[in-house]
Amino acid sequence: MKAYAAPFAIDFDVTLKCNQKCLHCNVCGGERFSNEMDTVQIGKLIQEFYDIGVYDLAITGGEPLMRDDWREIVEYACTRGSWKVVINTNGTLWTEKDIKFVAEKCPELRIVISLDGNTPETYGILRKDRNGKPDTQAFSRIVHNLGKMHDYGLSTNLNFTITRLNDKDS
């Protein structure tokens, strides 16, 4: 059996900054680091990933849309060539302008949204606002954004984290 020469998939945390404070966050998102990479540095690293043969690049964080340059990063990654590019997002910050941008510039981008509940109340069990309160208002924004993404023909997937706190949600 021939071994793959490069990492098959990379989750690339382009920022730790996030507009939520989730109970299950694996990167303790919140504020950005003062020494986060700039757009050029990120571009160089994305090119290196592509050049060594990485097949699947997930742009994640924190919340990638908290970066002012997230569009540049995504567009650069999508134009490298034949590989799968994903953006992992909490889905709360998207605007129709953002969705239209992706549809026009990066139509092959897969958007993966974390939606950890079937109702605003169950969503808020794990997803908290920056003050630590259940972010029930975010649920309707996410559902709206998913609808718009589908209207524009974008590929979306959902992540749903199951814990003892929400395992009865059906």
C-alpha positions in Angstrom: 0.0 0.0 0.0 1.4 3.4 -1.0 1.3 6.0 1.7 0.0 9.5 1.0 2.9 11.9 0.8 1.2 14.9 2.5 -1.5 15.4 5.1 -4.7 14.5 3.4 -6.7 17.2 5.2 -5.8 20.3 7.2 -8.0 22.4 9.5 -6.5 25.8 9.3 -7.5 28.1 12.2 -7.0 31.5 10.6 -8.1 33.3 13.8 -9.2 32.5 17.3 -11.5 35.6 17.3 -15.1 34.6 17.7 -18.4 36.3 18.3 -19.7 33.4 20.4 -18.5 31.7 23.6 -19.5 28.1 23.2 -19.4 25.5 26.0 -17.7 22.9 23.7 -15.2 25.1 21.8 -12.0 23.1 21.2 -9.9 26.2 20.5 -11.3 28.5 23.3 -12.2 31.1 20.7 -12.7 34.6 21.8 -10.2 37.3 21.2 -7.7 37.2 18.3 -4.0 36.7 19.1 -1.9 39.8 18.7 0.5 37.8 16.4 -2.0 36.2 14.1 -0.8 35.8 10.5 -1.6 38.5 8.0 -3.2 37.9 4.6 0.1 37.5 2.8 1.4 35.0 5.4 -1.8 33.0 5.2 -1.6 33.0 1.4 1.9 31.6 1.4 0.9 28.9 3.8 -2.1 28.0 1.7 0.1 27.8 -1.4 2.5 25.5 0.5 -0.5 23.2 1.5 -1.5 23.0 -2.1 2.0 22.5 -3.4 2.7 19.5 -1.1 -0.5 17.8 -2.1 -3.0 18.5 0.6 -6.4 17.4 -0.7 -8.9 19.0 1.8 -8.4 22.4 3.3 -10.8 23.6 6.0 -10.6 27.3 6.8 -11.8 27.6 10.4 -11.1 29.4 13.7 -12.6 30.9 16.0 -15.0 32.4 13.4 -13.3 33.0 10.1 -15.7 35.8 9.2 -14.3 37.8 12.1 -11.3 38.5 9.9 -11.6 41.6 7.6 -9.7 39.7 4.9 -11.7 36.4 5.0 -12.9 36.9 1.4 -9.4 37.2 0.1 -8.3 34.1 2.0 -11.2 32.0 0.7 -10.9 33.3 -2.8 -7.1 32.6 -2.9 -7.6 29.1 -1.5 -10.4 28.4 -4.0 -8.3 29.5 -7.0 -5.3 27.3 -6.3 -6.5 24.4 -8.3 -8.1 21.0 -7.9 -8.7 20.5 -4.2 -11.6 20.7 -1.7 -11.9 23.9 0.2 -14.3 24.2 3.2 -15.1 27.1 5.5 -16.2 26.1 9.0 -18.4 28.8 10.5 -20.9 29.4 13.1 -23.1 30.9 10.4 -24.2 34.0 12.3 -22.3 36.8 10.6 -23.1 36.0 6.9 -24.8 38.7 4.9 -26.4 38.3 1.5 -23.4 40.2 0.1 -21.1 37.5 1.6 -23.2 34.8 0.1 -23.3 36.4 -3.3 -19.5 36.9 -3.1 -19.0 33.1 -2.5 -21.5 32.2 -5.3 -19.6 34.4 -7.8 -16.0 33.9 -6.8 -15.9 30.5 -5.1 -18.9 28.5 -6.1 -17.2 25.2 -5.3 -16.6 26.2 -1.7 -18.3 24.0 0.8 -19.8 26.0 3.7 -20.0 24.0 7.0 -22.2 25.6 9.6 -22.4 24.5 13.3 -26.1 24.2 14.3 -26.2 22.4 17.6 -30.0 22.3 18.1 -33.3 22.0 16.4 -34.8 25.1 18.1 -33.5 28.4 19.4 -33.7 27.1 22.9 -31.8 23.8 22.3 -29.3 25.7 20.1 -28.6 28.0 23.0 -27.7 25.1 25.3 -24.1 25.0 23.8 -24.0 28.2 21.8 -23.5 31.2 24.0 -23.1 34.9 23.2 -19.9 36.7 24.3 -21.5 37.4 27.7 -22.1 33.7 28.2 -25.9 33.8 27.7 -27.7 31.3 25.4 -27.4 32.8 21.9 -31.0 31.9 20.9 -31.2 34.9 18.6 -28.5 33.4 16.4 -30.7 30.4 15.5 -33.0 32.3 13.2 -30.1 34.2 11.5 -28.4 30.9 10.7 -31.6 29.3 9.3 -32.1 32.4 7.2 -28.5 32.3 6.0 -28.8 28.6 5.1 -31.9 29.4 3.0 -30.1 32.2 1.2 -27.1 30.0 0.6 -29.4 27.4 -1.0 -31.1 30.1 -3.1 -27.6 30.9 -4.5 -26.9 27.2 -5.1 -24.1 26.9 -2.6 -23.0 23.6 -1.0 -23.7 23.5 2.7 -23.3 21.0 5.5 -24.2 21.1 9.1 -22.1 20.2 12.1 -24.1 19.2 15.2 -22.2 18.5 18.4 -24.0 16.0 20.6 -23.4 16.2 24.4 -25.4 15.0 27.4 -26.8 18.6 27.5 -28.5 18.3 24.1 -28.7 14.5 23.3 -32.5 14.5 23.7 -33.0 17.1 20.9 -34.7 15.4 18.1 
